[in-house]
Amino acid sequence: MYIEISRYTDRLKDVYERLDSAYDELALKYDGFSCNGCEKVCCDRVFIHFTLIEHFHLLEGFRKLSPEKRESVLERAEEYNRGFSETAHPEENFRMLCPLCEENRCILYPYRPLLCRVYGLPGVLRKQTGEPLGFPGCWRFQDLHGEVSEPLDRTAFFSEVAGIEKELREKLTYFQRYRKTVAQMILDEKRKDGLIMRTYDFFEGY
């Protein structure tokens, strides 16, 4: 099936830009909160991602790396995935730096998924019932600011991404479950039986 993936990733980028602006605006209200100067690296936490559209967007960035850099990332992704697979309840118990992290920086920062973008500041996500789910912020934010009354409302941004994802899946007639770490996303580049996008307008792998 041939589709123009950029029709969907371009819309995702627009959501990301607006989310980043909202994040930065709120961070200013908390003394310009940022990761700078933090002695811990939160990129060793396990984040599970659930969307094909973010998978495609991340791989778009991955393919812009040099061949040598891609190979280095793939090696780290293999190591990460082995540790993840061998750990009981890995989301709670496994800790290893994301394979995209070098010198405490993400080498695909503009392409990072939603969960990476919202991490740090306290947030709220409202269910369809209106019930709020609260997120307290990272340990450093809590240490500096404690409980706050103005979290980042993630609802509209997450809803927009869900809408783009729904359209993409319907176009691809792809309705199977998607649940992967960044390492697993990257490793699909070399797995013939994985979710593979060989060019920007070609989808194959199911």
Residue frames relative to the residue before (quaternion, step in Angstrom):
aa qw qx qy qz dx dy dz
M 1.0000 0.0000 0.0000 0.0000 0.00 0.00 0.00
Y 0.1941 -0.7940 0.5702 0.0819 3.55 -0.81 1.04
I 0.1192 0.7652 -0.6253 0.0965 3.53 -0.82 1.01
E 0.4634 -0.6473 0.5214 0.3073 3.54 -1.25 0.37
I 0.2962 -0.8020 0.4954 0.1536 3.56 -0.05 1.33
S 0.6140 0.5820 -0.3566 0.3965 3.60 1.02 -0.72
R 0.5358 0.6098 -0.4120 0.4139 3.62 1.16 -0.40
Y 0.7218 0.4070 -0.2255 0.5123 3.55 1.13 -0.66
T 0.6746 0.4890 -0.3097 0.4582 3.59 0.91 -0.82
D 0.6005 0.5504 -0.3697 0.4470 3.61 1.07 -0.58
R 0.6510 0.4955 -0.3094 0.4847 3.57 1.02 -0.75
L 0.6144 0.5366 -0.3416 0.4667 3.57 1.07 -0.70
K 0.6418 0.5307 -0.3218 0.4505 3.57 0.95 -0.87
D 0.6260 0.5356 -0.3350 0.4572 3.58 1.03 -0.73
V 0.6350 0.5066 -0.3227 0.4857 3.59 1.00 -0.81
Y 0.6399 0.5358 -0.3198 0.4485 3.57 0.93 -0.90
E 0.6596 0.5200 -0.3159 0.4412 3.58 0.88 -0.92
R 0.6863 0.4716 -0.2849 0.4748 3.57 0.93 -0.87
L 0.6207 0.5262 -0.3337 0.4759 3.57 1.09 -0.70
D 0.6526 0.5140 -0.3149 0.4591 3.59 0.90 -0.88
S 0.6456 0.5177 -0.3198 0.4614 3.58 1.02 -0.79
A 0.6560 0.5010 -0.3079 0.4731 3.58 0.98 -0.86
Y 0.6291 0.5331 -0.3241 0.4636 3.57 1.04 -0.81
D 0.6890 0.4839 -0.2849 0.4583 3.58 0.82 -1.01
E 0.6385 0.5316 -0.3280 0.4496 3.58 1.00 -0.80
L 0.6786 0.4700 -0.2912 0.4835 3.57 0.95 -0.85
A 0.6160 0.5609 -0.3473 0.4305 3.59 1.01 -0.79
L 0.6100 0.5641 -0.3480 0.4343 3.59 1.07 -0.71
K 0.6433 0.5291 -0.3194 0.4519 3.56 1.10 -0.68
Y 0.7121 0.3576 -0.2304 0.5585 3.54 1.28 -0.34
D 0.7027 -0.5108 0.2535 0.4254 3.51 0.77 1.18
G 0.6322 -0.5556 0.3340 0.4244 3.56 1.06 0.71
F 0.0743 0.8495 -0.5187 0.0612 3.57 1.05 0.76
S 0.1501 0.7641 -0.6160 0.1192 3.56 -0.99 0.91
C 0.6375 -0.5295 0.4044 0.3869 3.54 -1.35 0.02
N 0.4763 0.6958 -0.4347 0.3161 3.58 1.22 -0.32
G 0.8140 0.2428 -0.1955 0.4901 3.54 -0.86 0.98
C 0.5055 0.6441 -0.4307 0.3796 3.58 1.26 -0.04
E 0.3716 -0.7575 0.4958 0.2055 3.57 -0.83 0.98
K 0.6793 0.4252 -0.2914 0.5223 3.58 1.27 -0.12
V 0.2864 -0.7292 0.5926 0.1873 3.55 -1.26 0.45
C 0.2936 -0.7995 0.5011 0.1535 3.56 -0.35 1.24
C 0.5431 0.6400 -0.3924 0.3760 3.59 1.26 -0.23
D 0.5773 0.5484 -0.4125 0.4426 3.60 1.20 0.24
R 0.5065 0.6249 -0.4282 0.4117 3.57 1.28 0.12
V 0.4572 -0.6673 0.5121 0.2889 3.58 -1.21 0.52
F 0.0244 -0.7629 0.6460 -0.0069 3.53 -0.80 1.08
I 0.1971 -0.7633 0.6068 0.1019 3.56 -0.91 0.97
H 0.1737 -0.7974 0.5750 0.0580 3.56 -0.84 1.03
F 0.2673 -0.8317 0.4833 0.0564 3.54 -0.99 0.92
T 0.7040 0.4843 -0.2683 0.4448 3.61 1.17 0.09
L 0.5052 -0.6396 0.5044 0.2849 3.52 -1.12 0.83
I 0.6479 0.5486 -0.3383 0.4061 3.57 0.91 -0.88
E 0.6641 0.4716 -0.3152 0.4871 3.61 1.02 -0.68
H 0.5586 0.5807 -0.3714 0.4614 3.56 1.18 -0.57
F 0.6921 0.4756 -0.2773 0.4668 3.59 0.80 -1.03
H 0.6612 0.5158 -0.3103 0.4478 3.55 0.95 -0.86
L 0.6474 0.5133 -0.3198 0.4638 3.58 0.97 -0.83
L 0.6787 0.4854 -0.2991 0.4629 3.58 0.93 -0.86
E 0.5514 0.5884 -0.3935 0.4416 3.57 1.17 -0.48
G 0.6838 0.4638 -0.2743 0.4920 3.54 0.99 -0.85
F 0.6214 0.5643 -0.3340 0.4289 3.56 1.00 -0.86
R 0.6946 0.4932 -0.2789 0.4433 3.57 0.95 -0.85
K 0.6083 0.5429 -0.3550 0.4575 3.56 1.26 -0.16
L 0.5247 0.6179 -0.4153 0.4128 3.58 1.28 -0.15
S 0.5904 -0.5507 0.4389 0.3943 3.58 -1.22 0.38
P 0.6486 -0.5182 0.3705 0.4166 3.63 -1.15 0.44
E 0.6536 0.5174 -0.3141 0.4544 3.58 0.99 -0.84
K 0.6637 0.4968 -0.2997 0.4720 3.57 0.98 -0.86
R 0.6307 0.5286 -0.3374 0.4571 3.59 0.98 -0.77
E 0.6563 0.5121 -0.3135 0.4569 3.57 0.93 -0.87
S 0.6380 0.5261 -0.3174 0.4641 3.57 1.02 -0.80
V 0.6557 0.4991 -0.3032 0.4785 3.58 0.99 -0.86
L 0.6433 0.5228 -0.3259 0.4546 3.60 0.95 -0.82
E 0.6363 0.5205 -0.3348 0.4605 3.59 0.98 -0.76
R 0.6682 0.4804 -0.3011 0.4817 3.58 0.96 -0.83
A 0.6264 0.5390 -0.3347 0.4528 3.57 1.07 -0.72
E 0.6165 0.5324 -0.3365 0.4725 3.59 1.06 -0.75
E 0.6683 0.4976 -0.2982 0.4656 3.58 0.90 -0.94
Y 0.6417 0.5232 -0.3169 0.4627 3.57 0.97 -0.89
N 0.7023 0.4842 -0.2829 0.4386 3.56 0.80 -1.00
R 0.5974 0.5420 -0.3661 0.4640 3.60 1.10 -0.61
G 0.6772 0.4894 -0.2911 0.4659 3.56 0.88 -0.94
F 0.6379 0.5328 -0.3134 0.4594 3.55 0.99 -0.87
S 0.7021 0.4857 -0.2631 0.4493 3.58 0.88 -1.00
E 0.7186 0.4527 -0.2434 0.4685 3.58 1.10 -0.69
T 0.6267 0.5476 -0.3250 0.4491 3.59 1.28 -0.09
A 0.4164 -0.6847 0.5387 0.2602 3.57 -0.92 0.90
H 0.8364 -0.0091 -0.0463 0.5461 3.56 -0.90 0.99
P 0.0300 -0.8757 0.4815 0.0203 3.59 0.77 1.03
E 0.5984 0.5814 -0.3842 0.3954 3.61 1.00 -0.62
E 0.7280 0.3782 -0.2278 0.5245 3.55 1.17 -0.58
N 0.8076 0.3690 -0.1390 0.4385 3.56 0.95 -0.89
F 0.6765 0.5072 -0.2994 0.4421 3.60 1.15 -0.46
R 0.0244 0.7834 -0.6202 0.0305 3.55 -0.99 0.89
M 0.2900 0.7036 -0.6120 0.2150 3.55 -0.80 1.09
L 0.5717 -0.6062 0.4178 0.3622 3.58 -1.01 0.73
C 0.5562 -0.5813 0.4841 0.3441 3.54 -1.09 0.77
P 0.5318 -0.6564 0.4249 0.3252 3.63 -0.92 0.79
L 0.6414 0.5111 -0.3315 0.4664 3.60 1.23 -0.21
C 0.5804 0.5979 -0.3640 0.4162 3.56 1.30 -0.07
E 0.0802 0.7728 -0.6241 0.0824 3.57 -0.77 1.09
E 0.8333 -0.0166 -0.0453 0.5507 3.57 -0.79 1.07
N 0.6653 -0.5462 0.2695 0.4318 3.53 1.02 1.00
R 0.6479 0.4622 -0.3327 0.5059 3.58 1.17 0.54
C 0.4415 -0.6687 0.5279 0.2814 3.56 -1.11 0.70
I 0.3386 -0.7669 0.5104 0.1917 3.59 -0.68 1.06
L 0.7185 0.3103 -0.2386 0.5750 3.61 1.32 -0.07
Y 0.0545 0.8683 -0.4914 0.0407 3.55 1.08 0.80
P 0.6839 0.4720 -0.3230 0.4530 3.70 0.81 -0.78
Y 0.7181 0.4418 -0.2336 0.4844 3.59 1.22 -0.45
R 0.4038 0.7417 -0.4647 0.2662 3.60 1.26 -0.03
P 0.5416 -0.6563 0.4265 0.3068 3.61 -1.08 0.74
L 0.7632 -0.4007 0.2805 0.4221 3.53 -1.39 0.20
L 0.6994 0.4945 -0.2979 0.4214 3.56 0.72 -1.05
C 0.6284 0.5133 -0.3348 0.4791 3.57 1.10 -0.61
R 0.6623 0.5369 -0.2992 0.4284 3.58 1.03 -0.81
V 0.7457 0.4080 -0.2327 0.4726 3.59 0.92 -0.81
Y 0.5183 0.6587 -0.4232 0.3440 3.60 1.20 -0.31
G 0.6294 0.5079 -0.4083 0.4233 3.55 -0.99 0.85
L 0.7835 0.2651 -0.1362 0.5453 3.56 0.48 -1.21
P 0.5427 -0.5750 0.4759 0.3852 3.60 -1.16 0.46
G 0.0703 -0.8246 0.5613 0.0083 3.57 -1.04 0.70
V 0.1814 -0.7419 0.6292 0.1441 3.49 -1.37 0.15
L 0.0778 -0.7627 0.6416 0.0237 3.53 -1.12 0.82
R 0.2246 -0.8121 0.5293 0.0993 3.55 -0.57 1.16
K 0.4193 -0.6950 0.5310 0.2433 3.55 -0.91 1.00
Q 0.6796 -0.4698 0.3590 0.4341 3.56 -1.29 0.17
T 0.6326 0.5244 -0.3218 0.4704 3.57 1.19 -0.50
G 0.5487 -0.6103 0.3972 0.4108 3.56 1.26 -0.29
E 0.5005 0.6574 -0.4217 0.3736 3.55 1.29 -0.23
P 0.3192 -0.7772 0.5091 0.1869 3.61 -0.74 0.98
L 0.2024 -0.7159 0.6525 0.1443 3.52 -1.21 0.70
G 0.1956 -0.8270 0.5208 0.0811 3.56 -0.60 1.12
F 0.1349 -0.7580 0.6347 0.0660 3.55 -1.19 0.70
P 0.3926 -0.7962 0.4138 0.2017 3.60 -0.51 1.15
G 0.5475 -0.5704 0.4307 0.4353 3.60 1.17 -0.34
C 0.6473 -0.5267 0.3771 0.4016 3.55 -1.25 0.30
W 0.7016 -0.4789 0.3099 0.4271 3.56 -1.24 0.32
R 0.6501 0.5257 -0.3261 0.4411 3.60 1.00 -0.79
F 0.6332 0.5157 -0.3355 0.4696 3.58 0.98 -0.79
Q 0.6647 0.5023 -0.3108 0.4575 3.57 0.88 -0.91
D 0.6432 0.5283 -0.3179 0.4541 3.56 1.03 -0.78
L 0.7150 0.4539 -0.2479 0.4704 3.57 1.01 -0.83
H 0.8424 0.2213 -0.0506 0.4886 3.57 0.90 -0.96
G 0.3486 -0.7514 0.4997 0.2533 3.61 1.18 -0.31
E 0.7598 -0.2982 0.2559 0.5179 3.57 -1.11 -0.66
V 0.1185 -0.7996 0.5878 0.0333 3.56 -1.02 0.85
S 0.4455 -0.7047 0.4951 0.2446 3.54 -1.24 0.45
E 0.7408 0.3569 -0.2073 0.5300 3.59 1.26 -0.22
P 0.0149 -0.8104 0.5853 -0.0205 3.60 -0.01 1.26
L 0.5634 -0.5493 0.4770 0.3916 3.54 -1.32 0.11
D 0.2849 -0.7569 0.5640 0.1667 3.58 -0.67 1.08
R 0.2156 -0.8234 0.5194 0.0758 3.55 -0.37 1.30
T 0.4565 0.7672 -0.4054 0.1967 3.55 1.25 -0.55
A 0.7125 0.4655 -0.2813 0.4433 3.59 0.66 -1.08
F 0.6600 0.5128 -0.3105 0.4528 3.58 0.97 -0.85
F 0.6731 0.4827 -0.2964 0.4755 3.58 0.90 -0.91
S 0.6365 0.5316 -0.3276 0.4527 3.58 1.04 -0.75
E 0.6424 0.5211 -0.3232 0.4597 3.57 1.00 -0.79
V 0.6544 0.4964 -0.3132 0.4768 3.56 0.95 -0.86
A 0.6292 0.5278 -0.3349 0.4620 3.59 1.01 -0.76
G 0.6428 0.5212 -0.3225 0.4595 3.59 1.03 -0.72
I 0.6412 0.5009 -0.3161 0.4879 3.58 0.99 -0.83
E 0.6427 0.5310 -0.3137 0.4545 3.57 0.96 -0.88
K 0.6406 0.5303 -0.3188 0.4547 3.59 0.96 -0.88
E 0.6690 0.4941 -0.3043 0.4643 3.57 0.89 -0.90
L 0.6554 0.5162 -0.3125 0.4543 3.58 0.94 -0.88
R 0.6720 0.4968 -0.3038 0.4575 3.58 0.88 -0.90
E 0.6412 0.5128 -0.3291 0.4665 3.57 1.00 -0.75
K 0.6420 0.5208 -0.3219 0.4614 3.57 1.01 -0.79
L 0.7341 0.4100 -0.2161 0.4963 3.57 1.02 -0.84
T 0.2632 -0.7542 0.5206 0.3015 3.57 1.31 -0.40
Y 0.4014 0.6832 -0.4808 0.3754 3.53 0.97 1.01
F 0.0824 0.8372 -0.5299 0.1072 3.57 -0.30 1.27
Q 0.4377 0.6877 -0.4772 0.3283 3.58 1.20 0.27
R 0.6446 -0.5465 0.3727 0.3833 3.53 -1.24 0.44
Y 0.1067 -0.7644 0.6325 0.0651 3.55 -1.08 0.78
R 0.1932 0.7666 -0.5818 0.1911 3.56 -0.69 1.13
K 0.2573 0.8012 -0.4900 0.2275 3.61 -0.08 1.24
T 0.4382 -0.6204 0.5744 0.3052 3.49 -1.34 0.41
V 0.6651 -0.4625 0.3789 0.4474 3.57 -1.27 0.14
A 0.6209 0.5479 -0.3446 0.4422 3.60 0.99 -0.79
Q 0.6791 0.4826 -0.2930 0.4692 3.58 0.93 -0.86
M 0.5846 0.5561 -0.3702 0.4603 3.59 1.08 -0.64
I 0.6930 0.4913 -0.2729 0.4515 3.54 0.82 -1.06
L 0.6679 0.5196 -0.3036 0.4380 3.58 0.94 -0.87
D 0.5564 0.6019 -0.3969 0.4131 3.59 1.17 -0.40
E 0.5169 0.6331 -0.4141 0.4007 3.60 1.24 -0.27
K 0.7862 0.3055 -0.1538 0.5146 3.59 1.06 -0.68
R 0.5989 0.5484 -0.3690 0.4521 3.59 1.26 0.16
K 0.3742 -0.7484 0.5029 0.2167 3.57 -0.58 1.12
D 0.7238 0.4085 -0.2443 0.4995 3.58 1.13 -0.57
G 0.5495 0.6216 -0.3909 0.3985 3.57 1.28 0.20
L 0.6486 -0.4480 0.4066 0.4619 3.50 -1.31 -0.28
I 0.0144 0.8511 -0.5184 0.0824 3.57 -0.23 1.28
M 0.0623 -0.7447 0.6632 0.0412 3.55 -1.02 0.86
R 0.2045 -0.8335 0.5031 0.1016 3.57 -0.17 1.25
T 0.7678 0.0562 -0.0655 0.6348 3.60 1.17 -0.50
Y 0.6916 -0.5099 0.3089 0.4078 3.56 -1.21 0.17
D 0.7756 0.3011 -0.1901 0.5211 3.62 1.12 -0.31
F 0.6467 0.4891 -0.3234 0.4878 3.58 1.14 0.50
F 0.0929 -0.7960 0.5978 0.0189 3.53 -0.82 1.01
E 0.1111 0.7876 -0.5953 0.1138 3.56 -0.81 1.00
G 0.5677 0.6619 -0.4045 0.2755 3.59 -1.14 0.35
Y 0.7441 0.3058 -0.2539 0.5370 3.60 1.11 0.33
